[in-house]
Amino acid sequence: MNEDMMTEAERASIETSGAEAAAGERGKGVFHIHTLGCQMNVHDSERIAGVLEADGYVPATQEQIDAHDFDVIVLNTCAVRENAAERMYGTIGLFNRIKMQRPNLQIAVGGCMAQLDRERIAKRKPWVAAVFGTKNIEDLPKLLDQNRLTDKPQVRVSDQLQEFPSQLPAARASRVSSWVAISVGCNNTCTFCIVPTTRGKEKDRRPGDVLAEIRKCVADGAKEVTLLGQNVNSYGYGIGDRYAFSKLLRACGEIEGLERVRFTSPHPAAFTDDVIAAMAETPNVMHQLHFPLQSGSDRILRAMRRSYRSAKFLDILGRIRAAMPDAQISTDIIVGFPGETEEDFQATLDVVRKARFSTAFMFIYSPRPGTPAASMEQIPRDVVQERFDRLVALQEEITQENMESFVGRDVEVMITGKLCKKDSDTHRVSGREKTGVLVHIGVPEGQPVPEVGDFVTVTVTHAGRHNLLADPDIAAGQTYSVRH
């Protein structure tokens, strides 16, 4: 899963989750969580916040965050990129500068890099109070207590999952959109990926537990849920039910008050016709899909240990579009995987031209210590950069054409927030239309300003590079309609 799939506002939502805390209330201590990484990390941060609140801690307000007025700061780390370690240690160093001004501040480090680098963190950064792994979120309050008693770093990192993070309390970052994990871990052996090391083998939650959590989210005001897993569409394979994921999608369609269902990320090799049918036939399942290609070269896909080839990928893509012509399909692509030739790269460009992804998250290959690909012969950086630039240029052209196809059409947008202060002054709001495209809306004069969670049907008037603008002229027959 990809952190770039979220806007800055969405990625920052966990940062302001304490906005409703009572002024002056400190409880056991005021905490702030800084999240790096993907949607799974953001969801884990909601669980971290829930565990801390259950133990008597209070989330920081935005004013307290700006003033560094907190007693505990938690860094939830990611390990996917090459610079993950540098990013983590650099952030810890910044936190230590705050600690110099607030000696009683406790710094905790969790997540994937903590899982990998736990002993090194404690030895190199002795001012860190607690280090906890991806399977030890519930241990954080005890680690903080022990650190206060001993004044020594406390480390708790387990390799085996004892309970699903979803069984822990959560402090949801959004009132109207909820993350719901259906599985953790990964059983694939992609040679470039560190996730199986940091998250462990795949384990699925019981369908009844997942649906119960979704119903609870809806009862608490959520109108949209995103189902999370490293490979969501292999959900149920461990118990021999390969139809479990499509059954889960259809069951979501029976939940009253649940307007939108999304999921990320599926694996192309496990994307079966029953899942396509469930998406197409379940009204509240959105026609949005993140479908990681990684490479268009069959030779490189074999070296990556990806269990599909380009022809199969394009065939599945064709079946998806036949069932859902409006589907917006994004992807991940790695440029410069060890051994990639110009011929291999041309194969990737060819697939991108045929697939016409709505967006693509493109990365220069970065070796992750502990993965098989890290020991393979690497490609010179200047060669990779030149290929990367060509791929970006091609995808930008395709994305722009896709965005322009929305102009003049009416779309339904679920409002997620104001853009910024100046946009509040001009009544501009933002949200996502059904297939996930970000839309910024100018509210016509004299028309009601929608609140977060409202739905606005509006005519798209302009296409940006990666978003849409809707400044409807009602007198000219363009649409603006709010549904609560």
C-alpha positions as CSV (number, residue, x, y, z in Angstrom):
1,M,0.0,0.0,0.0
2,N,1.2,3.4,-0.9
3,E,1.4,6.5,1.2
4,D,1.1,8.6,-1.9
5,M,-2.4,7.4,-2.4
6,M,-3.5,9.9,0.3
7,T,-3.6,13.7,0.0
8,E,-1.5,15.7,2.5
9,A,-4.8,16.6,4.3
10,E,-5.7,12.9,4.6
11,R,-2.3,11.8,5.7
12,A,-2.3,14.7,8.3
13,S,-5.7,13.8,9.7
14,I,-4.2,11.7,12.5
15,E,-2.0,14.7,13.4
16,T,-5.1,16.8,14.4
17,S,-7.1,14.1,16.0
18,G,-6.9,15.9,19.3
19,A,-8.7,19.0,18.1
20,E,-11.7,18.3,20.3
21,A,-9.8,17.7,23.5
22,A,-10.9,19.9,26.3
23,A,-8.6,22.9,26.8
24,G,-6.3,22.5,29.8
25,E,-7.1,18.8,30.2
26,R,-3.9,16.7,30.5
27,G,-5.0,13.4,32.1
28,K,-2.0,11.1,32.5
29,G,-0.2,13.2,29.9
30,V,-0.8,14.9,26.5
31,F,0.3,12.8,23.5
32,H,0.9,13.5,19.8
33,I,1.4,10.9,17.1
34,H,3.6,11.5,14.0
35,T,2.8,9.0,11.2
36,L,5.1,8.0,8.4
37,G,4.0,5.6,5.6
38,C,0.9,4.0,4.2
39,Q,-2.8,3.6,5.1
40,M,-2.0,0.6,7.3
41,N,0.3,2.9,9.4
42,V,-2.3,5.6,9.6
43,H,-4.8,3.0,10.9
44,D,-2.2,1.6,13.4
45,S,-1.9,5.2,14.6
46,E,-5.6,5.3,15.3
47,R,-5.1,2.2,17.5
48,I,-2.0,3.7,19.2
49,A,-4.2,6.7,20.0
50,G,-7.0,4.5,21.3
51,V,-4.7,2.5,23.6
52,L,-3.2,5.7,25.0
53,E,-6.6,7.3,25.6
54,A,-7.8,4.1,27.3
55,D,-4.9,4.4,29.7
56,G,-5.7,8.0,30.6
57,Y,-3.7,10.0,28.1
58,V,-5.2,13.0,26.3
59,P,-4.6,13.8,22.6
60,A,-2.9,17.1,21.9
61,T,-5.0,19.9,20.4
62,Q,-3.6,21.7,17.3
63,E,-2.5,24.6,19.5
64,Q,-0.6,22.2,21.7
65,I,1.0,20.5,18.7
66,D,2.1,23.9,17.3
67,A,3.6,24.9,20.7
68,H,5.2,21.4,21.3
69,D,3.2,21.3,24.5
70,F,2.9,17.5,24.9
71,D,4.2,14.9,27.3
72,V,4.5,11.9,24.9
73,I,5.3,12.0,21.2
74,V,5.0,8.8,19.2
75,L,6.7,8.2,15.9
76,N,5.0,5.5,13.8
77,T,7.5,4.4,11.2
78,C,7.6,3.0,7.7
79,A,10.3,0.7,6.2
80,V,9.4,0.6,2.6
81,R,11.7,3.2,1.1
82,E,15.5,3.2,1.0
83,N,15.7,6.3,3.1
84,A,13.3,5.0,5.7
85,A,16.1,4.6,8.4
86,E,17.5,8.1,7.7
87,R,14.0,9.6,7.8
88,M,13.3,7.8,11.1
89,Y,16.6,8.8,12.8
90,G,16.3,12.3,11.4
91,T,12.8,12.7,12.9
92,I,14.0,11.2,16.3
93,G,16.7,13.8,16.3
94,L,14.2,16.6,15.8
95,F,12.1,15.2,18.6
96,N,15.2,15.2,20.9
97,R,15.5,19.0,20.3
98,I,12.0,19.3,21.7
99,K,13.0,17.1,24.6
100,M,15.9,19.4,25.4
101,Q,13.3,22.1,26.0
102,R,10.9,19.7,27.8
103,P,13.1,17.2,29.7
104,N,10.1,15.1,30.9
105,L,8.9,14.5,27.3
106,Q,8.8,10.8,26.5
107,I,9.6,9.8,22.9
108,A,8.2,6.4,21.6
109,V,9.1,4.8,18.3
110,G,6.8,2.1,16.8
111,G,6.0,0.6,13.4
112,C,7.9,-1.2,10.7
113,M,11.4,0.4,11.2
114,A,11.1,-0.1,14.9
115,Q,10.4,-3.8,14.2
116,L,13.6,-4.0,12.2
117,D,15.9,-1.7,14.0
118,R,14.8,-2.0,17.7
119,E,18.1,-2.6,19.4
120,R,20.0,0.0,17.3
121,I,17.4,2.6,18.2
122,A,17.7,2.0,21.9
123,K,21.6,2.0,21.7
124,R,22.0,5.0,19.4
125,K,19.2,7.1,20.9
126,P,19.2,6.4,24.7
127,W,16.8,9.3,25.2
128,V,14.0,7.3,23.5
129,A,11.6,6.1,26.1
130,A,10.0,3.2,24.3
131,V,10.5,1.1,21.2
132,F,7.6,-1.2,20.1
133,G,6.9,-3.4,17.1
134,T,3.9,-3.7,14.8
135,K,2.5,-6.4,16.9
136,N,3.0,-4.6,20.3
137,I,0.8,-1.6,20.1
138,E,-1.1,-2.6,23.3
139,D,2.2,-2.7,25.2
140,L,3.0,1.1,24.8
141,P,1.4,2.4,28.0
142,K,3.3,-0.2,30.1
143,L,6.5,0.7,28.4
144,L,6.1,4.4,29.1
145,D,5.3,3.6,32.8
146,Q,8.5,1.4,33.0
147,N,10.6,4.1,31.4
148,R,9.4,6.7,34.0
149,L,10.5,4.3,36.7
150,T,13.9,3.2,35.3
151,D,14.8,6.2,33.0
152,K,16.0,3.5,30.5
153,P,14.7,2.7,27.0
154,Q,12.1,0.0,27.1
155,V,11.9,-2.3,24.1
156,R,9.1,-4.7,23.2
157,V,9.1,-6.3,19.7
158,S,7.3,-9.6,19.1
159,D,7.6,-11.7,15.9
160,Q,4.3,-13.5,16.5
161,L,0.9,-11.8,16.4
162,Q,-1.0,-12.3,19.7
163,E,-4.1,-10.3,18.8
164,F,-5.3,-8.3,15.8
165,P,-4.7,-4.5,16.2
166,S,-8.4,-4.2,15.3
167,Q,-9.3,-5.7,18.7
168,L,-7.7,-2.7,20.4
169,P,-9.5,0.6,21.0
170,A,-9.3,3.2,18.3
171,A,-9.4,6.9,18.2
172,R,-10.6,7.5,14.7
173,A,-9.0,10.3,12.8
174,S,-12.1,11.0,10.7
175,R,-15.7,11.1,11.7
176,V,-17.0,10.1,8.3
177,S,-14.3,7.9,6.8
178,S,-13.0,4.8,8.6
179,W,-10.1,2.3,7.9
180,V,-11.0,-1.3,8.7
181,A,-8.3,-3.9,8.6
182,I,-9.4,-7.3,7.3
183,S,-6.0,-9.0,7.5
184,V,-2.4,-8.4,8.5
185,G,0.8,-9.6,7.1
186,C,1.7,-11.1,3.7
187,N,2.5,-14.6,2.3
188,N,4.1,-13.5,-0.9
189,T,7.9,-13.5,-1.4
190,C,8.5,-10.5,-3.6
191,T,12.2,-10.1,-3.8
192,F,12.1,-6.3,-3.3
193,C,9.7,-6.2,-0.4
194,I,10.4,-6.0,3.4
195,V,6.7,-6.2,4.5
196,P,6.7,-10.0,5.3
197,T,9.6,-9.3,7.7
198,T,8.0,-6.4,9.4
199,R,4.3,-7.5,9.4
200,G,4.7,-11.3,9.4
201,K,2.7,-14.0,7.7
202,E,-0.9,-13.2,6.5
203,K,-3.6,-13.6,9.1
204,D,-7.3,-13.0,8.4
205,R,-9.9,-11.7,10.7
206,R,-13.2,-13.5,11.0
207,P,-15.8,-12.0,8.6
208,G,-18.3,-11.5,11.5
209,D,-15.7,-9.4,13.4
210,V,-15.0,-7.3,10.3
211,L,-18.7,-6.7,9.7
212,A,-19.3,-5.9,13.3
213,E,-16.5,-3.3,13.2
214,I,-18.0,-1.7,10.1
215,R,-21.4,-1.5,11.6
216,K,-19.9,0.1,14.7
217,C,-18.1,2.7,12.5
218,V,-21.4,3.5,10.7
219,A,-23.3,3.8,14.0
220,D,-20.6,6.3,15.1
221,G,-21.2,8.4,12.0
222,A,-19.0,6.9,9.3
223,K,-20.4,7.0,5.7
224,E,-17.4,5.4,4.0
225,V,-15.0,2.5,5.0
226,T,-11.8,1.4,3.3
227,L,-10.9,-2.3,3.8
228,L,-7.2,-2.7,4.5
229,G,-4.8,-5.6,3.9
230,Q,-1.5,-6.2,2.3
231,N,-3.4,-8.5,-0.2
232,V,-7.1,-8.0,0.5
233,N,-8.3,-10.3,-2.3
234,S,-6.5,-13.3,-0.8
235,Y,-8.7,-12.9,2.2
236,G,-10.0,-16.3,3.2
237,Y,-7.5,-18.3,1.3
238,G,-5.9,-19.5,4.6
239,I,-9.2,-21.3,5.5
240,G,-9.8,-22.6,2.1
241,D,-12.5,-20.1,1.0
242,R,-11.3,-18.3,-2.0
243,Y,-14.7,-16.5,-2.4
244,A,-14.4,-14.9,1.1
245,F,-13.4,-11.5,-0.1
246,S,-16.2,-11.2,-2.7
247,K,-18.7,-12.4,0.0
248,L,-17.4,-9.7,2.3
249,L,-17.9,-7.0,-0.3
250,R,-21.5,-8.2,-1.0
251,A,-22.1,-8.3,2.8
252,C,-21.0,-4.6,3.0
253,G,-23.7,-3.8,0.5
254,E,-26.3,-4.9,3.1
255,I,-25.2,-2.5,5.8
256,E,-27.7,0.3,6.1
257,G,-26.1,3.8,6.2
258,L,-22.9,2.7,4.6
259,E,-22.6,4.8,1.5
260,R,-19.2,3.9,0.1
261,V,-16.8,1.0,0.4
262,R,-13.3,1.0,-0.9
263,F,-10.4,-1.4,-0.5
264,T,-6.6,-1.6,-0.9
265,S,-4.5,-3.2,-2.0
266,P,-5.3,-6.3,-4.1
267,H,-2.7,-8.6,-5.7
268,P,-3.3,-9.0,-9.5
269,A,-2.7,-12.8,-9.4
270,A,-5.6,-13.2,-7.0
271,F,-8.0,-10.9,-8.6
272,T,-10.8,-13.3,-9.7
273,D,-14.0,-12.9,-11.6
274,D,-16.2,-13.2,-8.5
275,V,-14.4,-10.1,-7.0
276,I,-15.0,-8.2,-10.2
277,A,-18.7,-9.2,-10.2
278,A,-19.1,-8.2,-6.5
279,M,-17.6,-4.8,-7.2
280,A,-19.8,-4.2,-10.2
281,E,-23.0,-5.5,-8.6
282,T,-22.8,-4.1,-5.1
283,P,-24.0,-0.5,-5.3
284,N,-21.9,0.9,-2.4
285,V,-18.6,-0.7,-3.5
286,M,-16.8,2.1,-5.4
287,H,-15.3,1.5,-8.8
288,Q,-11.8,2.5,-7.6
289,L,-8.9,0.1,-7.7
290,H,-5.2,0.2,-6.9
291,F,-3.7,-2.6,-9.0
292,P,0.1,-2.8,-8.6
293,L,1.9,-3.7,-11.9
294,Q,5.5,-3.2,-10.6
295,S,7.0,-4.0,-14.1
296,G,5.7,-4.7,-17.6
297,S,8.6,-7.0,-18.3
298,D,7.9,-10.7,-17.8
299,R,11.6,-11.4,-17.1
300,I,11.7,-8.7,-14.4
301,L,8.4,-9.9,-12.9
302,R,10.0,-13.4,-12.6
303,A,13.0,-11.9,-10.9
304,M,10.6,-10.0,-8.6
305,R,8.8,-13.2,-7.8
306,R,5.5,-11.7,-8.9
307,S,3.1,-14.5,-9.7
308,Y,1.6,-13.0,-12.9
309,R,2.8,-11.9,-16.3
310,S,2.0,-8.8,-18.3
311,A,-0.5,-10.6,-20.6
312,K,-2.5,-11.9,-17.6
313,F,-2.3,-8.5,-15.9
314,L,-3.8,-6.8,-19.0
315,D,-6.4,-9.5,-19.4
316,I,-7.7,-9.0,-15.8
317,L,-7.6,-5.3,-16.4
318,G,-9.8,-5.7,-19.5
319,R,-12.3,-7.8,-17.6
320,I,-12.5,-5.2,-14.9
321,R,-13.2,-2.4,-17.4
322,A,-15.7,-4.5,-19.3
323,A,-17.7,-4.8,-16.0
324,M,-17.1,-1.3,-14.8
325,P,-16.3,1.1,-17.7
326,D,-16.0,4.0,-15.3
327,A,-13.4,2.4,-13.0
328,Q,-10.4,4.5,-12.0
329,I,-7.4,2.2,-11.8
330,S,-4.1,3.3,-10.2
331,T,-0.9,1.3,-10.0
332,D,2.6,1.0,-8.6
333,I,5.7,0.7,-10.9
334,I,9.3,0.2,-9.9
335,V,12.0,1.5,-12.3
336,G,15.5,0.2,-12.3
337,F,15.0,-3.2,-10.6
338,P,18.3,-5.1,-10.6
339,G,19.0,-6.5,-14.1
340,E,16.5,-4.3,-15.9
341,T,17.5,-3.6,-19.4
342,E,16.3,-1.0,-21.9
343,E,14.2,-3.7,-23.5
344,D,12.6,-4.5,-20.1
345,F,11.9,-0.9,-19.5
346,Q,10.3,-0.5,-23.0
347,A,8.0,-3.4,-22.1
348,T,6.9,-1.4,-19.0
349,L,6.2,1.6,-21.2
350,D,4.2,-0.6,-23.5
351,V,2.0,-1.9,-20.7
352,V,1.4,1.6,-19.3
353,R,0.3,2.8,-22.8
354,K,-2.2,-0.1,-23.0
355,A,-3.4,0.0,-19.4
356,R,-4.0,3.8,-19.3
357,F,-3.9,4.0,-15.5
358,S,-5.6,6.9,-14.0
359,T,-2.5,7.5,-11.9
360,A,0.7,5.7,-11.2
361,F,2.9,5.8,-8.2
362,M,6.4,5.4,-9.7
363,F,9.5,4.6,-7.7
364,I,13.2,4.3,-8.4
365,Y,14.2,0.9,-7.1
366,S,15.7,1.2,-3.6
367,P,17.4,-1.9,-2.0
368,R,16.0,-2.9,1.3
369,P,18.5,-4.7,3.6
370,G,17.3,-8.3,4.2
371,T,15.6,-8.7,0.8
372,P,16.9,-10.9,-2.0
373,A,17.0,-8.1,-4.5
374,A,19.3,-6.0,-2.3
375,S,22.2,-8.4,-3.0
376,M,21.6,-8.4,-6.8
377,E,23.7,-6.2,-9.2
378,Q,22.3,-2.7,-9.1
379,I,21.8,-0.4,-12.1
380,P,23.7,2.9,-12.3
381,R,21.6,5.7,-10.8
382,D,21.9,8.0,-13.9
383,V,20.5,5.2,-16.1
384,V,17.5,4.6,-13.8
385,Q,16.8,8.3,-13.4
386,E,16.6,8.8,-17.2
387,R,14.2,5.9,-17.5
388,F,12.1,7.2,-14.5
389,D,11.8,10.6,-16.2
390,R,10.5,9.0,-19.4
391,L,7.9,7.0,-17.5
392,V,6.7,10.0,-15.5
393,A,6.3,12.0,-18.7
394,L,4.2,9.2,-20.3
395,Q,2.0,8.7,-17.3
396,E,1.5,12.5,-16.7
397,E,0.2,12.7,-20.3
398,I,-2.3,9.8,-19.7
399,T,-3.4,11.2,-16.4
400,Q,-4.0,14.6,-17.8
401,E,-6.2,13.1,-20.6
402,N,-8.1,11.1,-18.0
403,M,-8.7,14.2,-15.8
404,E,-9.9,16.2,-18.9
405,S,-12.5,13.5,-19.6
406,F,-14.4,14.5,-16.5
407,V,-14.9,18.2,-17.6
408,G,-18.6,18.9,-18.2
409,R,-19.8,15.8,-16.3
410,D,-21.8,15.7,-13.1
411,V,-20.1,13.8,-10.2
412,E,-21.1,13.1,-6.7
413,V,-18.5,14.2,-4.1
414,M,-18.4,13.2,-0.5
415,I,-17.1,16.3,1.4
416,T,-14.0,15.6,3.6
417,G,-13.0,19.1,4.5
418,K,-12.0,22.7,3.7
419,L,-8.8,23.1,1.7
420,C,-7.3,25.9,3.8
421,K,-8.1,29.2,5.5
422,K,-8.3,31.2,2.3
423,D,-10.6,28.6,0.8
424,S,-12.9,28.8,3.8
425,D,-13.2,32.5,3.1
426,T,-14.3,31.7,-0.5
427,H,-16.5,28.8,0.6
428,R,-14.3,26.2,-1.3
429,V,-14.6,22.6,-0.1
430,S,-13.0,19.4,-1.1
431,G,-13.8,15.7,-1.3
432,R,-13.7,12.6,-3.5
433,E,-16.1,11.5,-6.2
434,K,-17.2,7.9,-6.4
435,T,-14.1,6.6,-8.2
436,G,-11.8,8.3,-5.8
437,V,-10.8,11.4,-7.8
438,L,-10.1,14.5,-5.6
439,V,-12.5,17.4,-6.4
440,H,-12.3,20.9,-5.2
441,I,-15.6,22.7,-5.2
442,G,-16.5,26.4,-5.3
443,V,-19.8,26.9,-3.6
444,P,-22.0,29.2,-5.7
445,E,-23.2,32.4,-4.1
446,G,-26.4,32.0,-2.2
447,Q,-26.1,28.2,-2.2
448,P,-25.7,26.1,1.1
449,V,-22.1,25.3,2.2
450,P,-21.9,21.6,2.7
451,E,-20.5,20.1,5.9
452,V,-18.0,17.3,6.2
453,G,-19.8,14.1,5.4
454,D,-22.3,15.7,3.1
455,F,-22.7,14.7,-0.6
456,V,-22.5,17.2,-3.4
457,T,-23.6,16.5,-7.0
458,V,-21.7,19.1,-9.0
459,T,-20.6,19.8,-12.6
460,V,-16.9,19.6,-13.2
461,T,-15.6,22.7,-14.8
462,H,-11.8,22.3,-14.9
463,A,-9.2,19.6,-14.9
464,G,-6.0,20.0,-12.9
465,R,-3.0,17.7,-13.1
466,H,-4.1,15.4,-10.4
467,N,-7.5,16.7,-9.3
468,L,-10.7,18.3,-10.6
469,L,-12.2,21.7,-10.0
470,A,-15.9,22.4,-9.9
471,D,-17.0,26.0,-10.0
472,P,-20.6,25.6,-11.3
473,D,-22.6,28.3,-13.0
474,I,-26.2,27.5,-12.0
475,A,-27.6,30.2,-14.3
476,A,-25.9,28.4,-17.2
477,G,-27.6,25.1,-16.3
478,Q,-24.7,23.6,-14.4
479,T,-25.4,21.4,-11.4
480,Y,-24.9,22.1,-7.7
481,S,-27.0,20.0,-5.2
482,V,-26.3,19.1,-1.6
483,R,-27.4,15.9,0.1
484,H,-27.0,15.4,3.9
